[in-house]
């Protein structure tokens, strides 16, 4: 059965803490750091998929990712290997 617009809760009612809890609880970190780890994991997963398809020599990450590399580059390298 397809979802109706009334079935989807507004953004203000979505429990963000519950969404990041799997990242927060095991590592004992705050939700902001957990969100960065989740983003890093998703980026690493995408890079792994690109590697399997294209077999590139290198990746260049730019834009907003480059500005905050200290927050996510370590986890990306960990999950990428």
Backbone as CSV, one residue per row, in Angstrom:
resi,resn,N_x,N_y,N_z,CA_x,CA_y,CA_z,C_x,C_y,C_z
1,UNK,0.844,-1.171,0.000,0.000,0.000,0.000,0.897,1.244,0.000
2,UNK,0.683,2.171,-0.919,1.514,3.376,-0.973,1.253,4.292,0.221
3,UNK,2.288,5.029,0.583,2.150,5.992,1.677,1.395,7.227,1.219
4,UNK,0.633,7.779,2.118,-0.038,9.054,1.870,0.759,10.137,2.557
5,UNK,0.573,11.351,2.125,1.279,12.474,2.730,1.001,12.539,4.227
6,UNK,-0.200,12.181,4.638,-0.559,12.236,6.058,0.153,11.150,6.871
7,UNK,0.701,10.117,6.209,1.404,9.048,6.904,2.831,9.430,7.302
8,UNK,3.396,10.425,6.644,4.782,10.820,6.898,4.792,11.936,7.940
9,UNK,5.528,11.727,9.053,5.549,12.759,10.093,6.334,13.985,9.637
10,UNK,5.968,15.156,10.142,6.751,16.345,9.820,8.163,16.221,10.396
11,UNK,9.082,16.934,9.810,10.478,16.880,10.243,10.610,17.172,11.739
12,UNK,9.828,18.089,12.246,9.932,18.463,13.661,9.566,17.313,14.592
13,UNK,8.858,16.295,14.101,8.460,15.170,14.947,9.371,13.957,14.797
14,UNK,10.337,14.019,13.908,11.248,12.893,13.726,12.237,12.877,14.885
15,UNK,12.417,11.721,15.486,13.290,11.575,16.642,14.736,11.401,16.175
16,UNK,15.459,12.520,16.104,16.844,12.494,15.629,17.717,11.674,16.570
17,UNK,17.475,11.772,17.862,18.275,11.008,18.822,18.165,9.509,18.553
18,UNK,16.979,9.046,18.232,16.801,7.619,17.940,17.509,7.233,16.645
19,UNK,17.595,8.163,15.700,18.262,7.871,14.436,19.764,7.725,14.617
20,UNK,20.354,8.542,15.510,21.804,8.477,15.687,22.208,7.589,16.855
21,UNK,21.250,7.048,17.597,21.574,6.216,18.757,22.483,5.041,18.415
22,UNK,22.294,4.350,17.287,23.218,3.249,16.982,24.664,3.702,16.848
23,UNK,24.867,4.977,16.503,26.231,5.496,16.371,26.735,6.049,17.702
24,UNK,25.843,6.544,18.532,26.241,7.192,19.781,26.546,6.169,20.864
25,UNK,25.666,5.212,21.053,25.791,4.289,22.173,27.058,3.431,22.143
26,UNK,27.391,2.787,21.018,28.575,1.926,21.050,29.877,2.684,21.274
27,UNK,29.950,3.925,20.806,31.193,4.665,20.868,31.256,5.640,22.042
28,UNK,30.140,5.868,22.715,30.112,6.805,23.826,30.412,8.229,23.396
29,UNK,29.890,8.621,22.242,30.146,9.960,21.712,28.841,10.727,21.609
30,UNK,28.947,12.022,21.389,27.761,12.859,21.272,27.093,12.718,19.923
31,UNK,25.867,13.201,19.801,25.121,13.050,18.551,25.730,13.795,17.370
32,UNK,26.415,14.911,17.616,27.023,15.637,16.504,28.159,14.826,15.897
33,UNK,29.022,14.298,16.753,30.127,13.463,16.262,29.567,12.189,15.608
34,UNK,28.505,11.665,16.167,27.880,10.476,15.589,27.357,10.767,14.190
35,UNK,26.786,11.954,13.996,26.293,12.329,12.673,27.443,12.400,11.678
36,UNK,28.583,12.965,12.093,29.751,13.023,11.218,30.252,11.628,10.873
37,UNK,30.243,10.721,11.852,30.661,9.346,11.580,29.715,8.670,10.593
38,UNK,28.429,8.937,10.723,27.456,8.367,9.797,27.696,8.888,8.383
39,UNK,27.969,10.184,8.261,28.268,10.771,6.952,29.535,10.162,6.377
40,UNK,30.548,10.016,7.218,31.817,9.428,6.765,31.604,7.998,6.277
41,UNK,30.776,7.252,6.978,30.493,5.878,6.569,29.810,5.849,5.200
42,UNK,28.854,6.743,4.997,28.129,6.790,3.725,29.068,7.193,2.585
43,UNK,29.948,8.163,2.840,30.918,8.573,1.817,31.859,7.411,1.496
44,UNK,32.345,6.723,2.526,33.236,5.579,2.297,32.538,4.492,1.493
45,UNK,31.297,4.227,1.808,30.531,3.225,1.071,30.407,3.617,-0.406
46,UNK,30.147,4.883,-0.660,30.067,5.358,-2.043,31.401,5.238,-2.767
47,UNK,32.492,5.553,-2.060,33.813,5.443,-2.676,34.168,3.986,-2.976
48,UNK,33.791,3.092,-2.094,34.025,1.671,-2.340,33.254,1.224,-3.586
49,UNK,32.014,1.649,-3.703,31.216,1.286,-4.878,31.824,1.854,-6.160
50,UNK,32.277,3.116,-6.110,32.926,3.705,-7.283,34.210,2.965,-7.639
51,UNK,34.955,2.555,-6.615,36.185,1.814,-6.858,35.900,0.496,-7.557
52,UNK,34.848,-0.183,-7.127,34.502,-1.465,-7.742,34.051,-1.313,-9.193
53,UNK,33.465,-0.177,-9.513,32.946,0.027,-10.870,33.993,0.644,-11.795
54,UNK,34.705,1.675,-11.317,35.582,2.457,-12.182,37.066,2.156,-12.046
55,UNK,37.497,1.603,-10.911,38.905,1.321,-10.626,39.794,2.557,-10.810
56,UNK,39.496,3.657,-10.097,40.292,4.881,-10.254,41.638,4.772,-9.534
57,UNK,42.573,5.627,-9.907,43.872,5.702,-9.238,43.785,6.502,-7.941
58,UNK,42.878,7.490,-7.905,42.749,8.346,-6.725,41.371,8.991,-6.717
59,UNK,40.979,9.457,-5.531,39.764,10.246,-5.377,40.147,11.632,-4.886
60,UNK,39.459,12.645,-5.383,39.654,14.011,-4.921,38.332,14.467,-4.326
61,UNK,38.347,14.749,-3.025,37.145,15.237,-2.342,37.286,16.734,-2.166
62,UNK,36.300,17.470,-2.650,36.376,18.922,-2.570,35.124,19.512,-1.985
63,UNK,35.001,20.811,-2.097,33.821,21.510,-1.599,33.732,21.483,-0.089
64,UNK,32.521,21.292,0.412,32.296,21.275,1.856,33.023,20.142,2.551
65,UNK,33.217,19.029,1.859,33.951,17.919,2.448,35.400,18.296,2.730
66,UNK,36.014,19.039,1.845,37.412,19.421,2.027,37.581,20.382,3.202
67,UNK,36.568,21.195,3.452,36.660,22.180,4.526,36.650,21.549,5.914
68,UNK,36.098,20.364,6.044,36.001,19.728,7.356,36.622,18.326,7.344
69,UNK,37.694,18.180,6.612,38.316,16.863,6.446,38.781,16.263,7.765
70,UNK,39.188,17.080,8.719,39.670,16.545,9.994,38.591,15.771,10.748
71,UNK,37.333,16.017,10.443,36.249,15.326,11.140,35.944,13.950,10.564
72,UNK,36.222,13.738,9.293,35.747,12.505,8.677,36.806,11.703,7.930
73,UNK,37.965,12.268,7.632,38.914,11.558,6.781,39.433,10.279,7.444
74,UNK,39.640,10.301,8.743,40.083,9.095,9.457,39.072,7.961,9.360
75,UNK,37.794,8.218,9.714,36.798,7.162,9.571,36.611,6.689,8.130
76,UNK,36.698,7.591,7.154,36.565,7.166,5.759,37.702,6.207,5.407
77,UNK,38.909,6.547,5.810,40.044,5.673,5.516,39.871,4.318,6.209
78,UNK,39.342,4.319,7.415,39.138,3.081,8.141,38.114,2.199,7.437
79,UNK,36.973,2.768,7.054,35.917,1.986,6.429,36.211,1.660,4.976
80,UNK,37.051,2.460,4.332,37.365,2.234,2.919,38.263,1.019,2.733
81,UNK,39.131,0.766,3.690,40.084,-0.343,3.537,39.496,-1.661,3.945
